[in-house]
Amino acid sequence: MTAITRTSLLAGLACTAALASGCGSNSSSSDSAKVTKTTTTAAKKVGAVSVGVKAPGLIAFRRYTDSSQAQGAVFTIEPDGTGERQVTHPPTNYVDDQPAFSADGSKIAFERCPTAGPKPCRVWTVNRDGSGARAVSARCATGPVCDSSGPAWSQDGRLAVNLASGLVKSGDWGDQIERSEITVLDLERKTQLAIAHLDHWQGDVGSPAWSPDGKRIVYQRQWSPISHKNGLALFIVPAKGGAAKRLTAEDIAGGDHAVWSPDGKWIAFRTHADQEPGEGPTELSLIHPDGSGLRHLRTPEDDVLSAGFSPDGEWITFAAPGVGGTYDVWAMRVDGSDMHPITRTTTWDSAPDWGP
């Protein structure tokens, strides 16, 4: 990863960086970079296991639909690998990314990011069957840029998103956005509340996720080089706003769309989320919301991307190297066992969310 500005913003301005919360990722996510290796151990082993798992729910994910990754859409698939369906149909040179199911499974929120031209990302919602797609309105604190991404639903139908706004500074460190905030949108009441923010080019906050009881939100914070402090860590903040508490240490660089387990006892995240795919070891990890119990799960070649829990809490879905060296959607039990690929394509599948 480079710089602090999300790729979603840079997709509109230059689309040159790859941060965890935007342009084909937060999100996404940093998985927008292309993999150079053509085969992996995981890809070689993929034929030795059955595809998919027997578990409830439906998985939404992002698939790049062209080799240049200039186009991408949201798809859904059954956990056993059947019933694949394209849900969104973005305009040319747009990527629909970071799908998130509503609590009742009737809707999917996602971010739509341009891969060419000076346009920002924007959060959208769509019905589960692909009908009723519409953009979500959000007001930014400052101009001229106003970019929304990384949506997450609460149990009562509110959306937490990342808003990036203000002026952009460019330098040897890359492009930096003036203000980044986690905002809660009440779509019915048409209200919004910023619960965490960084101003004056100090860094980026993004990839929010609600606790099951709706009282807290976990998010990732990355400091800007302009602030003379690099680093990436997860924080938890009350959903009504207030003091944020650090969850992970900077040395493991936790991030890439952390998610809560259905019982609220665990948060899953990716370590070293400041690295592009293939640049170095990165693990899928679990931690209690109080910061205790950190453990790392075995995954293909220690090279994973954003993850999500199954509705029953028994499984975790994630993206990892698969067919042809690109990424597929996988699933494994929460103890790291019984790992299965769900998609098996030469396209790039990632950013899975396991809905009801």
PARO-210920 format. One record per residue (C-alpha): residue number from 0; residue in one letter; x, y, z. Coordinates in nm, 3 decimals. Example, Ala and Ser with C-alpha at 12.3 -4.5 7.8 and 13.67 -1.06 7.14 Angstrom:
BEGIN
{0, 'A', {1.230, -0.450, 0.780}}
{1, 'S', {1.367, -0.106, 0.714}}
//
This chain:
BEGIN
{0, 'M', {0.000, 0.000, 0.000}}
{1, 'T', {0.108, 0.351, -0.061}}
{2, 'A', {0.001, 0.673, 0.100}}
{3, 'I', {-0.302, 0.718, 0.318}}
{4, 'T', {-0.559, 0.822, 0.065}}
{5, 'R', {-0.801, 0.548, -0.025}}
{6, 'T', {-0.780, 0.402, -0.374}}
{7, 'S', {-1.146, 0.488, -0.411}}
{8, 'L', {-1.063, 0.856, -0.404}}
{9, 'L', {-0.755, 0.819, -0.620}}
{10, 'A', {-0.958, 0.619, -0.870}}
{11, 'G', {-1.141, 0.941, -0.936}}
{12, 'L', {-0.832, 1.160, -0.921}}
{13, 'A', {-0.562, 0.936, -1.057}}
{14, 'C', {-0.634, 0.576, -0.942}}
{15, 'T', {-0.266, 0.519, -0.869}}
{16, 'A', {-0.258, 0.412, -0.502}}
{17, 'A', {-0.406, 0.104, -0.339}}
{18, 'L', {-0.541, 0.152, 0.011}}
{19, 'A', {-0.762, -0.075, 0.208}}
{20, 'S', {-1.079, 0.128, 0.183}}
{21, 'G', {-1.138, 0.201, -0.180}}
{22, 'C', {-1.117, 0.155, -0.561}}
{23, 'G', {-1.169, -0.209, -0.600}}
{24, 'S', {-1.134, -0.291, -0.247}}
{25, 'N', {-1.243, 0.026, 0.163}}
{26, 'S', {-1.273, -0.074, 0.077}}
{27, 'S', {-1.180, -0.313, -0.059}}
{28, 'S', {-0.937, -0.306, -0.053}}
{29, 'S', {-0.578, -0.352, -0.123}}
{30, 'D', {-0.660, -0.649, -0.339}}
{31, 'S', {-0.682, -0.428, -0.647}}
{32, 'A', {-0.314, -0.484, -0.723}}
{33, 'K', {-0.236, -0.753, -0.978}}
{34, 'V', {-0.063, -1.075, -0.877}}
{35, 'T', {0.255, -1.144, -1.070}}
{36, 'K', {0.292, -1.510, -0.992}}
{37, 'T', {0.106, -1.743, -1.226}}
{38, 'T', {0.063, -2.037, -0.994}}
{39, 'T', {0.053, -2.096, -0.618}}
{40, 'T', {0.064, -2.386, -0.380}}
{41, 'A', {-0.301, -2.319, -0.301}}
{42, 'A', {-0.389, -2.325, -0.668}}
{43, 'K', {-0.212, -2.655, -0.715}}
{44, 'K', {-0.398, -2.806, -0.419}}
{45, 'V', {-0.738, -2.671, -0.513}}
{46, 'G', {-0.827, -2.978, -0.715}}
{47, 'A', {-0.761, -3.202, -0.416}}
{48, 'V', {-1.055, -3.070, -0.214}}
{49, 'S', {-1.424, -3.043, -0.282}}
{50, 'V', {-1.564, -2.706, -0.376}}
{51, 'G', {-1.779, -2.519, -0.130}}
{52, 'V', {-1.926, -2.592, 0.212}}
{53, 'K', {-2.261, -2.700, 0.350}}
{54, 'A', {-2.369, -2.398, 0.552}}
{55, 'P', {-2.659, -2.152, 0.559}}
{56, 'G', {-2.666, -1.813, 0.393}}
{57, 'L', {-2.548, -1.651, 0.072}}
{58, 'I', {-2.208, -1.500, -0.005}}
{59, 'A', {-2.170, -1.171, -0.191}}
{60, 'F', {-1.834, -1.083, -0.342}}
{61, 'R', {-1.664, -0.861, -0.597}}
{62, 'R', {-1.541, -1.004, -0.925}}
{63, 'Y', {-1.324, -0.820, -1.176}}
{64, 'T', {-1.485, -0.888, -1.511}}
{65, 'D', {-1.187, -0.796, -1.729}}
{66, 'S', {-0.817, -0.876, -1.712}}
{67, 'S', {-0.715, -0.511, -1.665}}
{68, 'Q', {-0.937, -0.481, -1.354}}
{69, 'A', {-1.101, -0.171, -1.499}}
{70, 'Q', {-1.444, -0.331, -1.458}}
{71, 'G', {-1.597, -0.520, -1.168}}
{72, 'A', {-1.936, -0.617, -1.030}}
{73, 'V', {-2.099, -0.768, -0.723}}
{74, 'F', {-2.192, -1.136, -0.749}}
{75, 'T', {-2.360, -1.377, -0.509}}
{76, 'I', {-2.306, -1.750, -0.467}}
{77, 'E', {-2.424, -2.030, -0.240}}
{78, 'P', {-2.163, -2.153, 0.011}}
{79, 'D', {-2.151, -2.487, -0.173}}
{80, 'G', {-2.036, -2.309, -0.489}}
{81, 'T', {-2.367, -2.328, -0.677}}
{82, 'G', {-2.616, -2.064, -0.787}}
{83, 'E', {-2.368, -1.796, -0.889}}
{84, 'R', {-2.542, -1.474, -0.999}}
{85, 'Q', {-2.432, -1.127, -1.105}}
{86, 'V', {-2.617, -0.868, -0.896}}
{87, 'T', {-2.485, -0.529, -1.010}}
{88, 'H', {-2.412, -0.394, -1.356}}
{89, 'P', {-2.187, -0.088, -1.331}}
{90, 'P', {-2.115, 0.153, -1.616}}
{91, 'T', {-1.800, 0.109, -1.823}}
{92, 'N', {-1.478, 0.172, -1.628}}
{93, 'Y', {-1.641, 0.134, -1.287}}
{94, 'V', {-1.588, -0.128, -1.017}}
{95, 'D', {-1.863, -0.225, -0.773}}
{96, 'D', {-1.688, -0.344, -0.459}}
{97, 'Q', {-1.709, -0.421, -0.086}}
{98, 'P', {-2.061, -0.571, -0.081}}
{99, 'A', {-2.235, -0.584, 0.256}}
{100, 'F', {-2.563, -0.763, 0.328}}
{101, 'S', {-2.833, -0.596, 0.536}}
{102, 'A', {-2.929, -0.781, 0.854}}
{103, 'D', {-3.238, -0.936, 0.695}}
{104, 'G', {-3.051, -1.022, 0.375}}
{105, 'S', {-3.290, -0.825, 0.153}}
{106, 'K', {-3.038, -0.563, 0.040}}
{107, 'I', {-2.670, -0.531, -0.041}}
{108, 'A', {-2.475, -0.209, 0.007}}
{109, 'F', {-2.161, -0.158, -0.199}}
{110, 'E', {-1.922, 0.108, -0.324}}
{111, 'R', {-1.904, 0.208, -0.688}}
{112, 'C', {-1.564, 0.347, -0.788}}
{113, 'P', {-1.440, 0.482, -1.122}}
{114, 'T', {-1.121, 0.344, -1.271}}
{115, 'A', {-1.076, 0.638, -1.507}}
{116, 'G', {-1.154, 1.007, -1.487}}
{117, 'P', {-1.175, 1.259, -1.201}}
{118, 'K', {-1.480, 1.120, -1.023}}
{119, 'P', {-1.523, 1.001, -0.662}}
{120, 'C', {-1.655, 0.672, -0.531}}
{121, 'R', {-2.009, 0.653, -0.398}}
{122, 'V', {-2.203, 0.409, -0.182}}
{123, 'W', {-2.505, 0.238, -0.339}}
{124, 'T', {-2.768, -0.011, -0.226}}
{125, 'V', {-2.940, -0.280, -0.432}}
{126, 'N', {-3.199, -0.546, -0.365}}
{127, 'R', {-3.071, -0.900, -0.324}}
{128, 'D', {-3.211, -0.994, -0.666}}
{129, 'G', {-3.032, -0.705, -0.839}}
{130, 'S', {-3.331, -0.471, -0.867}}
{131, 'G', {-3.374, -0.126, -0.719}}
{132, 'A', {-3.013, -0.005, -0.733}}
{133, 'R', {-2.976, 0.350, -0.602}}
{134, 'A', {-2.702, 0.582, -0.482}}
{135, 'V', {-2.690, 0.679, -0.115}}
{136, 'S', {-2.677, 1.048, -0.030}}
{137, 'A', {-2.417, 1.168, 0.219}}
{138, 'R', {-2.296, 1.519, 0.301}}
{139, 'C', {-1.926, 1.584, 0.337}}
{140, 'A', {-1.787, 1.825, 0.595}}
{141, 'T', {-1.575, 2.010, 0.343}}
{142, 'G', {-1.510, 2.030, -0.032}}
{143, 'P', {-1.431, 2.011, -0.314}}
{144, 'V', {-1.396, 1.630, -0.307}}
{145, 'C', {-1.671, 1.420, -0.148}}
{146, 'D', {-1.614, 1.045, -0.163}}
{147, 'S', {-1.807, 0.766, 0.015}}
{148, 'S', {-1.704, 0.402, 0.046}}
{149, 'G', {-1.685, 0.091, 0.263}}
{150, 'P', {-2.050, 0.053, 0.373}}
{151, 'A', {-2.161, -0.165, 0.665}}
{152, 'W', {-2.517, -0.227, 0.788}}
{153, 'S', {-2.634, -0.222, 1.148}}
{154, 'Q', {-2.904, -0.461, 1.270}}
{155, 'D', {-3.160, -0.177, 1.257}}
{156, 'G', {-3.079, -0.070, 0.901}}
{157, 'R', {-2.834, 0.215, 0.946}}
{158, 'L', {-2.521, 0.240, 0.734}}
{159, 'A', {-2.169, 0.319, 0.851}}
{160, 'V', {-1.950, 0.452, 0.572}}
{161, 'N', {-1.618, 0.624, 0.518}}
{162, 'L', {-1.639, 0.981, 0.389}}
{163, 'A', {-1.331, 1.146, 0.242}}
{164, 'S', {-1.349, 1.515, 0.167}}
{165, 'G', {-1.159, 1.837, 0.120}}
{166, 'L', {-0.845, 1.923, -0.066}}
{167, 'V', {-0.581, 1.679, -0.186}}
{168, 'K', {-0.211, 1.729, -0.122}}
{169, 'S', {0.043, 1.561, -0.347}}
{170, 'G', {0.409, 1.491, -0.282}}
{171, 'D', {0.674, 1.221, -0.263}}
{172, 'W', {0.441, 1.040, -0.023}}
{173, 'G', {0.160, 1.027, -0.279}}
{174, 'D', {-0.180, 1.195, -0.263}}
{175, 'Q', {-0.336, 1.271, 0.075}}
{176, 'I', {-0.696, 1.370, 0.149}}
{177, 'E', {-0.773, 1.655, 0.389}}
{178, 'R', {-1.044, 1.488, 0.600}}
{179, 'S', {-1.149, 1.127, 0.656}}
{180, 'E', {-1.437, 1.023, 0.878}}
{181, 'I', {-1.655, 0.730, 0.983}}
{182, 'T', {-2.015, 0.845, 0.944}}
{183, 'V', {-2.339, 0.673, 1.046}}
{184, 'L', {-2.624, 0.729, 0.800}}
{185, 'D', {-2.988, 0.680, 0.898}}
{186, 'L', {-3.149, 0.635, 0.558}}
{187, 'E', {-3.506, 0.657, 0.687}}
{188, 'R', {-3.460, 0.970, 0.896}}
{189, 'K', {-3.207, 1.115, 0.650}}
{190, 'T', {-2.960, 1.201, 0.924}}
{191, 'Q', {-2.589, 1.142, 0.957}}
{192, 'L', {-2.339, 1.150, 1.243}}
{193, 'A', {-1.959, 1.152, 1.221}}
{194, 'I', {-1.827, 0.930, 1.500}}
{195, 'A', {-1.455, 0.926, 1.417}}
{196, 'H', {-1.244, 1.151, 1.198}}
{197, 'L', {-0.896, 1.273, 1.107}}
{198, 'D', {-0.843, 1.626, 0.977}}
{199, 'H', {-0.566, 1.828, 0.814}}
{200, 'W', {-0.420, 1.544, 0.609}}
{201, 'Q', {-0.339, 1.345, 0.924}}
{202, 'G', {-0.456, 1.010, 0.792}}
{203, 'D', {-0.742, 0.784, 0.690}}
{204, 'V', {-1.017, 0.608, 0.885}}
{205, 'G', {-1.226, 0.350, 0.704}}
{206, 'S', {-1.368, -0.003, 0.670}}
{207, 'P', {-1.625, 0.027, 0.952}}
{208, 'A', {-1.810, -0.278, 1.088}}
{209, 'W', {-2.089, -0.287, 1.349}}
{210, 'S', {-2.095, -0.504, 1.658}}
{211, 'P', {-2.399, -0.738, 1.659}}
{212, 'D', {-2.566, -0.535, 1.935}}
{213, 'G', {-2.522, -0.212, 1.737}}
{214, 'K', {-2.337, -0.035, 2.018}}
{215, 'R', {-1.983, -0.028, 1.876}}
{216, 'I', {-1.804, 0.003, 1.545}}
{217, 'V', {-1.460, -0.132, 1.462}}
{218, 'Y', {-1.262, 0.054, 1.196}}
{219, 'Q', {-0.910, 0.083, 1.066}}
{220, 'R', {-0.694, 0.391, 1.107}}
{221, 'Q', {-0.387, 0.464, 0.899}}
{222, 'W', {-0.168, 0.761, 0.970}}
{223, 'S', {-0.045, 0.985, 0.691}}
{224, 'P', {0.325, 1.041, 0.617}}
{225, 'I', {0.244, 1.410, 0.642}}
{226, 'S', {0.180, 1.356, 1.014}}
{227, 'H', {0.536, 1.214, 1.045}}
{228, 'K', {0.386, 0.890, 1.175}}
{229, 'N', {0.324, 0.583, 0.964}}
{230, 'G', {0.117, 0.291, 1.083}}
{231, 'L', {-0.207, 0.099, 1.057}}
{232, 'A', {-0.424, -0.029, 1.342}}
{233, 'L', {-0.779, -0.121, 1.434}}
{234, 'F', {-0.986, 0.092, 1.670}}
{235, 'I', {-1.329, 0.054, 1.831}}
{236, 'V', {-1.558, 0.352, 1.885}}
{237, 'P', {-1.909, 0.380, 2.036}}
{238, 'A', {-2.171, 0.391, 1.760}}
{239, 'K', {-2.306, 0.712, 1.913}}
{240, 'G', {-1.961, 0.870, 1.903}}
{241, 'G', {-1.706, 0.918, 2.179}}
{242, 'A', {-1.354, 0.813, 2.265}}
{243, 'A', {-1.205, 0.548, 2.036}}
{244, 'K', {-1.002, 0.260, 2.181}}
{245, 'R', {-0.710, 0.099, 2.001}}
{246, 'L', {-0.765, -0.272, 1.938}}
{247, 'T', {-0.444, -0.388, 1.766}}
{248, 'A', {-0.080, -0.286, 1.781}}
{249, 'E', {0.074, -0.105, 1.486}}
{250, 'D', {0.341, -0.369, 1.431}}
{251, 'I', {0.088, -0.620, 1.292}}
{252, 'A', {-0.086, -0.356, 1.075}}
{253, 'G', {-0.436, -0.497, 1.125}}
{254, 'G', {-0.706, -0.394, 0.880}}
{255, 'D', {-0.875, -0.479, 0.549}}
{256, 'H', {-1.239, -0.470, 0.662}}
{257, 'A', {-1.244, -0.626, 1.004}}
{258, 'V', {-1.571, -0.806, 1.090}}
{259, 'W', {-1.745, -0.917, 1.411}}
{260, 'S', {-1.853, -1.274, 1.477}}
{261, 'P', {-2.233, -1.314, 1.513}}
{262, 'D', {-2.202, -1.363, 1.890}}
{263, 'G', {-1.983, -1.052, 1.924}}
{264, 'K', {-1.699, -1.243, 2.090}}
{265, 'W', {-1.445, -1.219, 1.806}}
{266, 'I', {-1.327, -0.976, 1.540}}
{267, 'A', {-1.163, -1.117, 1.228}}
{268, 'F', {-0.909, -0.910, 1.035}}
{269, 'R', {-0.603, -0.931, 0.815}}
{270, 'T', {-0.254, -0.864, 0.949}}
{271, 'H', {-0.007, -0.656, 0.748}}
{272, 'A', {-0.294, -0.501, 0.554}}
{273, 'D', {-0.055, -0.227, 0.444}}
{274, 'Q', {0.104, -0.473, 0.200}}
{275, 'E', {-0.014, -0.551, -0.150}}
{276, 'P', {-0.099, -0.914, -0.234}}
{277, 'G', {0.213, -1.121, -0.285}}
{278, 'E', {0.446, -0.867, -0.119}}
{279, 'G', {0.490, -1.059, 0.203}}
{280, 'P', {0.326, -1.279, 0.466}}
{281, 'T', {-0.020, -1.173, 0.578}}
{282, 'E', {-0.257, -1.371, 0.796}}
{283, 'L', {-0.623, -1.397, 0.877}}
{284, 'S', {-0.645, -1.336, 1.251}}
{285, 'L', {-0.897, -1.330, 1.535}}
{286, 'I', {-0.905, -1.109, 1.843}}
{287, 'H', {-1.153, -1.042, 2.121}}
{288, 'P', {-1.307, -0.692, 2.124}}
{289, 'D', {-1.118, -0.617, 2.448}}
{290, 'G', {-0.788, -0.682, 2.268}}
{291, 'S', {-0.719, -1.023, 2.421}}
{292, 'G', {-0.689, -1.369, 2.267}}
{293, 'L', {-0.509, -1.276, 1.944}}
{294, 'R', {-0.458, -1.581, 1.723}}
{295, 'H', {-0.366, -1.641, 1.360}}
{296, 'L', {-0.536, -1.891, 1.132}}
{297, 'R', {-0.372, -2.112, 0.870}}
{298, 'T', {-0.456, -1.997, 0.518}}
{299, 'P', {-0.313, -2.057, 0.168}}
{300, 'E', {0.049, -1.941, 0.167}}
{301, 'D', {-0.029, -1.683, 0.435}}
{302, 'D', {-0.167, -1.463, 0.159}}
{303, 'V', {-0.527, -1.360, 0.229}}
{304, 'L', {-0.765, -1.069, 0.179}}
{305, 'S', {-1.081, -0.941, 0.347}}
{306, 'A', {-1.308, -1.189, 0.528}}
{307, 'G', {-1.655, -1.244, 0.676}}
{308, 'F', {-1.831, -1.478, 0.921}}
{309, 'S', {-2.113, -1.715, 0.831}}
{310, 'P', {-2.451, -1.638, 0.994}}
{311, 'D', {-2.414, -1.934, 1.231}}
{312, 'G', {-2.061, -1.827, 1.331}}
{313, 'E', {-1.913, -2.165, 1.234}}
{314, 'W', {-1.730, -2.056, 0.919}}
{315, 'I', {-1.518, -1.770, 0.786}}
{316, 'T', {-1.508, -1.674, 0.420}}
{317, 'F', {-1.208, -1.493, 0.275}}
{318, 'A', {-1.015, -1.437, -0.046}}
{319, 'A', {-0.691, -1.622, -0.118}}
{320, 'P', {-0.485, -1.742, -0.416}}
{321, 'G', {-0.668, -1.993, -0.630}}
{322, 'V', {-0.697, -2.089, -0.995}}
{323, 'G', {-0.431, -1.940, -1.219}}
{324, 'G', {-0.267, -1.745, -0.937}}
{325, 'T', {-0.549, -1.493, -0.904}}
{326, 'Y', {-0.779, -1.484, -0.602}}
{327, 'D', {-1.084, -1.697, -0.531}}
{328, 'V', {-1.339, -1.692, -0.251}}
{329, 'W', {-1.267, -1.956, 0.013}}
{330, 'A', {-1.420, -2.071, 0.341}}
{331, 'M', {-1.289, -2.250, 0.648}}
{332, 'R', {-1.407, -2.328, 0.998}}
{333, 'V', {-1.331, -2.071, 1.266}}
{334, 'D', {-1.056, -2.292, 1.404}}
{335, 'G', {-0.876, -2.279, 1.068}}
{336, 'S', {-0.967, -2.633, 0.959}}
{337, 'D', {-1.170, -2.777, 0.672}}
{338, 'M', {-1.068, -2.518, 0.414}}
{339, 'H', {-1.257, -2.516, 0.082}}
{340, 'P', {-1.263, -2.298, -0.230}}
{341, 'I', {-1.606, -2.162, -0.317}}
{342, 'T', {-1.526, -1.996, -0.649}}
{343, 'R', {-1.276, -2.138, -0.898}}
{344, 'T', {-1.216, -1.895, -1.182}}
{345, 'T', {-0.925, -1.723, -1.349}}
{346, 'T', {-1.086, -1.388, -1.271}}
{347, 'W', {-1.018, -1.204, -0.945}}
{348, 'D', {-1.281, -1.271, -0.674}}
{349, 'S', {-1.254, -1.100, -0.338}}
{350, 'A', {-1.424, -0.890, -0.068}}
{351, 'P', {-1.670, -1.165, 0.039}}
{352, 'D', {-1.956, -1.095, 0.281}}
{353, 'W', {-2.161, -1.387, 0.415}}
{354, 'G', {-2.525, -1.288, 0.449}}
{355, 'P', {-2.840, -1.465, 0.563}}
//
